[in-house]
Amino acid sequence: MQAGLREFLKVLEENGELLVIDKTVNPLHVSALIAESKQAIWMKHVDGYDMSVVGGLVRDPQKVALALNCKPEEIPLRLRDAMRNPIEPVLVQKAPLKEVIIHEPDVDLTLLPQIMQHEKDGGPFIGSGIQFAKHEVWGPDAGIYRHMFRTKNEMNIDFNSPYDIRLYYSEAQEKGKPLEMAVAIGNHPIELMAAALSLAT
């Protein structure tokens, strides 16, 4: 496995599986460009924003296989082996995600590219953020839930679907407490797949 998303993008490019767009892209065109490209796509410049956008990273078995360092036909075996032999997370003091820390009074979600995903959506979404929450009895939860922008420091999340996060949120609401959670954006495909899997414990 590559160390992270940056390294995975290099692997995609080396294997002809990445389309790099250097010209400035209108944010309203991002979803259409991703949907129409057979390659994963990296838009380096999105009009009005200081960060790039990538998409289509797990579009097909070839890209998933590159993420897992295996052949496409070996993907089910690799996933089965990973589920049977989980590894403990390693906590670190320094990581790229800690290079820039913005504290609550200065949080501004409008700095993230505002991407419309579907014609009838109520607003722009973050579609591939991994949500992390924990519960003192039920343990940790990771999942992928669409996050819709509301204001510069508010997002909506779908808590109606029958997933663990709904239980966490419902209990917190009954107790009158906020549900503490984090959202990670820019993840390696292995992390995306792990968060999307629903497994019995």
Buried (B, 14 or more C-beta within 10 A) or exposed (E): EBEBBEEBBEBBBEEEBBBBBEEEBEBEBBBEBBEEBEBBBBBBBBEEBEEBBBBBBBBEBBBBBBBBEBEBEBBEEBBEEBEEEEEEEEEEEEEEEEEEEEEEEEEEBEEBBBBBBEEEBEEBBBBBBBBBBBBEEEEEBBBBBBBBBEEEEEBBBEBEEEBBBBBBBEBBEEEEEEBEBEBBBBBBBBBBBBBEEEEEE
